[in-house]
């Protein structure tokens, strides 16, 4: 690795994560404060339903499983699960479950992209950023699926431990020079960089509605709504007498 490659590696895996993290948090806050009416994902269900029903459900089920799987898998310290499962077995579980979820998500996202491009009504009402973010997610999913054979070639779980160590160092501000990632194959590195870039683009795209999705958990704990009728003490279906002169 020459001097430029060393500098680029250090920047991408030591400084870039924090740039993406700051933009992700501050950008989301600024958008919510300034443009609340854009805090949504524009629905095109009224224009065409068929492909959307399958594509959207498969995509959301897959992406949620992948998100929480990556979150728990990368950020859970090794000593927490070591008494119950070995790194090799954990990696095998991650490959199997992640592969299934990734494949489901890939099919769903492909259907959504096909719908955006080849349905004239949907294409005319779509923003360029809508299609762009879908394509970026599709490329990221493809890279994730490409890493599966590489992970199988390291059945001892060593690569998983390297990735987990790097992710945990990032979140605890101990990232250093990220030298441990240097020996990894290129799909892992591109997958990491593009994943961070998605967080960088998050506040400026339709992905921002994910915040609202997580916030809906509080719906389960909302106070009970009290509904009162305007026509007090009147039986259901009874018409209020018309007032004179009205």
Secondary structure, 3 states (H helix, E strand, C coil): CCHHHHHHHHHHHHHHHHHHHHHHHHHHHHHHHHCHHHCCCCCCCCCCCHHHHHHHHHHHHHHHHHHHHHHHHHHCCHHHHCCCCCHHHHHHHHHHHHHHHHHHHHHHHHHHHHHHHHCHHHHHCCCHHHHHHHHHHHHHHHHHHHHHHHHHCCCCCHHHHHHHHHHHHHHCCCCCCCHHHCCCCHHHHHHHHHHHHHHHHHHHCHHHHHHHHHHHHHHHHCCCCCCCCCCCCCCCCCCCCCCCCC
